[in-house]
Amino acid sequence: MSVKTITVVGAIIRRGDEVLTCRRRADKSAGGLWEFPGGKIEEGESAEAALSREIHEELGVSITVGALASRHTTPLEGRLIDLACYWAELDDAAPEQSTDHDLMAWRPLAELQGLEWSPADVPIINDIVRALPQQ
């Protein structure tokens, strides 16, 4: 029996020295846990196009997608989540609401490990924090 792989993308949206973190609504899978906003790649869609579309749908804002920050595959609830997170910049104003999240907060990169993250996001967070310049 093969395990289903779900390919998703996330945006690490930067504003100065901070990034946008989003907490999943309680009625969603991984409710109450933090994540980078994003979603599933649709058939025939590039990762960058999917990320731009998902951010527009979820947050109502436009972004410019940059370089790949980190990618990991995490076993979760009988399937594999292949998550690729990209650095991104807002094209205009910051989002004020989200269709999937009950809380959004700008946080310094060095403080990301202090949140309770969705399991698929944890290895991404670890990579980002490891890559930070040592103080």
C-alpha positions as CSV (number, residue, x, y, z in Angstrom):
1,M,0.0,0.0,0.0
2,S,1.5,3.3,-1.0
3,V,1.2,6.4,1.2
4,K,-0.4,9.4,-0.3
5,T,1.9,12.5,-0.6
6,I,0.3,15.9,-0.5
7,T,2.5,18.7,-2.0
8,V,2.0,22.1,-0.4
9,V,3.8,25.4,-0.4
10,G,4.1,28.1,2.3
11,A,5.1,31.7,2.3
12,I,7.6,33.1,4.7
13,I,6.5,36.7,4.3
14,R,9.1,39.2,5.5
15,R,8.6,42.7,6.8
16,G,11.9,44.1,8.0
17,D,13.3,41.7,10.5
18,E,10.0,40.0,11.1
19,V,7.9,37.3,9.4
20,L,4.2,36.7,9.3
21,T,3.0,33.8,11.4
22,C,-0.5,32.4,11.3
23,R,-2.5,30.3,13.7
24,R,-4.9,27.8,12.3
25,R,-8.6,28.2,13.2
26,A,-9.8,25.6,15.7
27,D,-12.2,24.1,13.1
28,K,-9.4,23.4,10.6
29,S,-6.9,20.5,10.6
30,A,-4.0,21.4,12.8
31,G,-6.3,23.8,14.6
32,G,-4.6,26.0,17.1
33,L,-1.1,25.4,15.7
34,W,1.0,28.0,13.9
35,E,2.1,27.8,10.3
36,F,3.3,29.8,7.4
37,P,0.3,30.6,5.1
38,G,0.0,28.7,1.8
39,G,-1.7,25.6,0.5
40,K,-1.8,22.8,-2.0
41,I,-0.4,22.9,-5.5
42,E,-3.0,22.3,-8.1
43,E,-2.3,20.1,-11.2
44,G,-0.3,21.9,-13.8
45,E,0.6,24.8,-11.4
46,S,4.1,25.8,-10.5
47,A,5.0,26.1,-6.8
48,E,5.4,29.9,-7.2
49,A,2.1,30.3,-8.9
50,A,0.3,28.1,-6.3
51,L,1.8,30.2,-3.5
52,S,0.7,33.5,-5.0
53,R,-2.8,32.1,-5.6
54,E,-3.1,30.6,-2.1
55,I,-1.9,33.8,-0.4
56,H,-4.4,35.9,-2.4
57,E,-7.2,33.5,-1.6
58,E,-6.3,33.1,2.2
59,L,-5.1,36.6,3.0
60,G,-6.4,38.8,0.3
61,V,-3.0,40.2,-0.6
62,S,-0.4,39.9,-3.4
63,I,3.2,38.8,-2.8
64,T,6.4,38.4,-4.8
65,V,7.7,34.9,-4.3
66,G,11.5,34.7,-3.8
67,A,13.9,31.9,-3.2
68,L,13.2,28.5,-1.7
69,A,13.9,28.7,2.1
70,S,13.5,25.0,3.0
71,R,11.7,21.9,1.9
72,H,10.8,18.8,4.0
73,T,8.5,15.8,3.8
74,T,6.8,14.9,7.1
75,P,4.7,11.8,7.9
76,L,1.4,13.0,9.3
77,E,-1.9,11.2,9.9
78,G,-1.1,8.3,7.5
79,R,0.1,10.5,4.6
80,L,3.2,12.5,3.7
81,I,3.2,16.3,3.6
82,D,5.8,17.6,1.2
83,L,6.1,21.2,2.3
84,A,8.3,23.8,0.4
85,C,8.5,27.2,2.0
86,Y,9.6,30.2,0.0
87,W,10.7,33.7,1.1
88,A,8.2,36.3,0.0
89,E,7.6,40.0,0.2
90,L,4.2,41.8,0.3
91,D,3.4,43.8,-2.9
92,D,1.2,46.2,-0.9
93,A,-0.5,46.5,2.5
94,A,-0.2,43.8,5.1
95,P,-3.1,41.3,5.4
96,E,-5.8,42.2,8.0
97,Q,-7.7,38.9,8.0
98,S,-7.4,35.2,6.9
99,T,-9.9,32.6,5.7
100,D,-8.0,29.8,7.5
101,H,-6.5,31.5,10.6
102,D,-7.8,33.1,13.7
103,L,-4.6,35.0,14.6
104,M,-1.8,36.5,12.6
105,A,1.3,38.0,14.1
106,W,4.6,39.5,12.9
107,R,7.5,37.9,14.8
108,P,11.3,38.1,14.7
109,L,13.0,35.1,13.1
110,A,14.9,34.4,16.3
111,E,11.6,33.9,18.2
112,L,9.9,31.4,15.9
113,Q,10.8,28.4,17.9
114,G,8.8,29.7,20.8
115,L,5.5,28.9,19.1
116,E,3.6,25.6,18.8
117,W,4.0,24.9,15.1
118,S,2.1,22.5,12.8
119,P,4.3,19.3,12.5
120,A,5.0,19.9,8.8
121,D,6.4,23.4,9.6
122,V,8.7,22.3,12.5
123,P,11.6,21.2,10.2
124,I,11.3,24.4,8.2
125,I,11.5,26.5,11.4
126,N,14.5,24.5,12.5
127,D,16.3,25.2,9.2
128,I,15.5,28.9,9.3
129,V,16.7,29.3,12.9
130,R,19.9,27.3,12.2
131,A,20.7,29.6,9.2
132,L,20.4,32.8,11.3
133,P,23.7,34.6,12.0
134,Q,24.9,33.8,15.5
135,Q,24.6,36.7,17.9
